Amino acid sequence: MSVSTHGLRVRRGPQAVRATVELFSSMRFAIALLTIICIASIIGTVLKQHEPLGNYVNQFGPFWAQVFRAARLDTIYSAWWFLLILLFLVISTSLCIARNTPHILKDLRTFKEGIRAQSLKAFGQRAEAALDAAPQAEAQRIGRMLSGGGWKVKLQHRTQEGQSQGWMVAARAGGAHKLGYIAAHGAIVLICVGGLFDGDLVVRAQTWFNGKSVYTGGGLIADVAPEHRLSPANPTFRGNILVPEGGRSSVAILNQADGVLLQDLPFSIELKKFIVDYYSTGMPKLFASEVVLHDRATGEQVPARIEVNHPASYKGVEIYQSSFDDGGSGVKLNAVPMAMGVKPFEIDGTIGSSAEIDAGGSKLTLEYVALRVINVENFADGGPLSSGADVRKVDLRSDIESRLGAANKTNKPKTLRNIGPSFGYKLRDAAGQAREYQNYMVPVDTGDGQPVFLLGVRERPEEPFRYLRVPSDDQGSMAGFTRMRRALADPGLRARAVERYVARATDPKRPELAAQLRVSAARALDLFAGAERAKNDAVSQGGWQAIAEFMEANVPEAERERAGTVLVRILNDVLFEVLNLSRESAGLAALPSDSASQAFLTQAVLAISDAHFYPAPVALMMTDFKQVQASVFQVARAPGKNVVYLGCLLLIVGIFSMLYVRERRLWVWLTPREPMADPPGGAGGSQATMAFSVNRRTMDTDREFDNLKDKLLAIKKETAS
């Protein structure tokens, strides 16, 4: 019996109904549905699910983001069309089983003993032999031997007009092959039913028929109305719950395509302690939560430890360690002025909250985004904090050899180092536009010997951070940089710095050179400080960009290189005087003219120049923090998983049965031999014709047939017909 691919053919009823039933029950339709589900699952694996719309806009653009939302590709496994396909697949596969199972069961009970004797000669694998005993005795002997070998046997005595024609021995084995078809298709039904039951179908049904609705607002969970909450007796759900250290929560969030639903749990989760361990790369290698589960009905307290891949279970709800987050850490910030006219101030806040600040007349909203205690960065050449390649160190031969050999070999070894805590925040203006900032708490030595504070900024989430490197002074703070900026903005201090430089750099006997140098130094310092513009339409407000614009506007191109070298040297010397004047005004000793002072001055000058392009009036530096961890748990009640497990078991059994179990049938036709064929003194004998059939021919088929011929008919391989 071969399984047909056409559908169930209904003989009665309207033509449209009959055509629909035949379509739904056809194997081709079921395979098409399976193909669509596989394609959708691939999309759901590649495309992150249940992300905010803004994330898709940033990654794919507004057009494709709207396409994904309209087609529900961001929530494939709960999309109406995906659930509908699953439902159709259940119906189609069930009809396929209903159509073919009676034929399979009937075929398993059929030995086909009524086959014509003449038809046996048409089989590809057949043999004939003369046996010594009578047909009845030989039939019984062959039947016993086959039964002992695991075959199911049926004997048939054929007569005609009262005369014995002979005996037919019909045997079959490997019936599990056809049962594998039923098991595999039944497994598909069970897996789909379990998936439908454990998916969003039950939750959606409550929004359709039970008066529940999706919540799209904000505010406290306790203030959400009952129509947006699901009962603790909800038979199936899957949601997330965030619990800070020392806190308790009993409400899970179920993300929906257009909002959320709140799932009340029959217990509350109290997080006693969150444990996280890291690899040397800074990636977490262990999440663990010490929790206490409080039964809301009886008050019972059950301690538990939840780790990744080691969930806890209580009252039919599985609690998984999903990730971790900030639980409301407190931070203390110092606002460092980055624009003229802004005064420093201090502010305290909590991660996840926001506050209004006034920075030099600019009204901004400060959003506390993240606190990261550990930041491991790669400081090797080519790392994110490296300054690029030195062409003098390029070795083509070693570069090629570094790429040869084992697959784990790399030409870019990593130098990993923890550079301490960082604070991430957003500053949002009155128009609602926001930039994201990430500032490190402690200075970092990036490899040139001068520690710097890293002040990161980016316009969009998909962009990398761009860092302003502010040098750390001899006290390990940014005070030296801020003092120098304030001194540079003071016209009086700039004039004193020029006079000190001129007195040190010129001969008192040549006043005409001193006057000329004074004018050049004062002009360069004013341009760098932003007190003077190179031209009316200049873009820059100071720094090296202003010097470059001045050179382009006033110096012929052929003389720019020489004039620029002289001007840079003059400006660096004057800025060194500005630095020492700023220290003297703070009661500190002047810096000596050594390599350490020059390294600080070089980085400070670069930072002052780049600070003109810093997009905020202040940089918020973290001075202290109190970390509060939070665990993110996934809570799920999934009674359909046992159905899915059963379906997976049946699928394995069915596939192995269909692939590795061969259905075999054997017929032996025994007739009396002619008297003249008997040996002298013989008591009569039998003439045997044997035929062998298998559903899938393999190399073992010929070997098995040869063994059967040898055992049943005593025919060796070389004498086979």
C-alpha positions, 0 to 999 in steps of 0.5 A: 500500500502506498500513501496517496498525495491526493485529498479526501474525496467526498462524494456528496455535498456542494462542489465548493465544500468537496473541493475544500475538503480535498484541498485541506486533506491533501499532502501537497497542501500540508507540505506547502503549509509546513514550508511557509511555517519554516520560512516564517520561523527563519524570519523570526529567528533572524529578526529580533522579536518584540523590540520597540518600534524605534529600534526597527526604525534605527536599524532598517529605516522608517519604511521597512519598520512600518512594513514589519509592523504591518505584517507582524514580522516583529511578533511572528509567533503571535501573529494572527496569520501564523496562528491561522497557518498552524490551525490549518496545518492541524486540520490538514494533517488530521484529515491526512491521518483520517484518510490514510489510517484505515487503509494502513490498518487494513493493510497491516491485517492483510497477508495477501495470501490470495495472490495468483501463483502465476504472478510470483514469477513476475517478481524480481526476487524469486526462487524455485526448488524441489522439496522432499516432503508433501506440500502440507508438511513443507508449508507447516515447516516453512511457517514455523521457521518464519514465525520463529524469525519474527514474521507473521504467517498465514497458510492457505490451502487451495483446492479446485473441484475437491482436489488439492492444488497446493499450499500458499505460505504468506508472511509479512514483517516490518509493519512498524514502517506504516505505523511510523507514518501515523506516528510522524503525522500525529506528532505534527498535530500534537506539536502544533496543538501544543504550540497553539495552546502555549502561544498567545491564542488563549491570551488573545481569546480573553481579549476577544471574548472575556472583556480584556484589553491591551494597555497602552499607557504608562504609570504605576502597575498598581494603578492599571485597571482590571480590564488590562489584567489577567487572572492568576488562574490563566491556563497559559502565559509567558511574560517578564518580571523585573525584581530589584534587590530587596524588592518584591513583585507579583505582576508579569508583563505580557508584551503584545503587538500594540501594548501590554497585558498584566499577568497577576501571579499566584505568588510574589518573588522577592529578590534577596541577592543577585549574583553575576560573574564575568569572563576576562572579556567583560561578558557575563558568564553567570547569572544567579538569583537568590529568591524567596517565593511568597504564596499569596493565598497561604503566606508560605515562603519558599526559598529558591536559587534561579540560574540560567538553564536552571529554573524554579517551579512553583504552582505550575509556573516556571521561573527562568533567569532571563537577564539582569538590569539596573534596579534603581542605582543612585548616582552623584554627578558633577556638572563640568562646564563645556560652554562659556558662561556655565557654572558647575553644579552637583546633582543626585539621581536614580537610574531610570528617572529624569530631572530638569536642569538649567545649564547656562540658561538652557533648559534640558531634561536629564534622563538617567539611562545606565550605570555600568560598573565594569567596562572591559575594552580592547587596547590592542592596535585596531581596538575601539580605543586605538588611534589607528595604524602606524605605516612604519610598522606594517610588515606584509610577510608577517601580516600574511603569515598571521592569517595562515594556520588554524582557524582560531588564529588571529592577526589582531591579538586583544589586550583587554582591560577594565577601565572602571565604571561609566554613567550613561545618560540622555540630554533632551532639549525643549523640542524633544531631541535627545543625544546620548552620552557615556562618561567614564568615572576614572581616567584611562591611560590609552597608551600614550602615558597621559591618563584621560577622561573619556566623554562619549556622545552619539546622535543615534543608538545605532552609531558608535560613541565618539569620545572627547579625551580630557586629560587628568591633572596631577590630582587625578581630576579634570580640575586642571583642564577646567581651570585652563579653560576659564583662564583662556576665557579671561582677557586679562589672563590672556594678556598676562600670558602673552607678556610672560611669553614675550619676556621669555622669548625675546631679547630686551635689547630688541623691542621692535621684535618684542612688539611684533611677537606680542601682536602675533601671539595675542592674535593667535591666542584670541583666535584659539580662545574664540575671542576673535573670528578669522572671518565673519562667516567662520564656522569654528568658534575657536580651537585649531579649526579657527587657526586653520581658517585664519591661515586659509584666509590670510596666508598665501598657500605657498607660505602656509606650511612654514607660517603654520609651523611657526604659529603652532610653536608660538601658540603652544608656548603661550598656552603653557603660560596660560596653564601656569597662570591658571595654576597660580590663581588656584594657589598651585605651583607652576609646572616645570617644562618637562615631558610630563607637563608637555604631555598634559599640555598637548592633550589639554590643548587638543581637548580645549579645541575639540570642546568647541564641538561638544554638543552640550553645555555641561558634561556630567561626571559621576563622582559616587554611586550606589549600585542596586541590581535587578533580575529579569525573570521570565515566568511561564505557565505552559501546560502544552509543553507536555503535549509538545514533548509527546509529539517530539517523541512520536516524531522521532519514533515515526521518522526512525520507523519510516527510515530504518524499518523495511516492510517485507512480504514473502510468498511460498507456493507449494504444489505436489511434484509429478510422480515421474519426478520422484526419485525411485522409492520416494514418497512424493515431494513438493515443488516450491516457488518463492517470491520476495517483496520489499518497500525499499531495496537496499544492500541488505535486501539481497543478503536477506533473500539469500538467507531465506532461500538457504533456510527455507528452500535449502538453495545456496546463493550460487544455485539461485535462479 
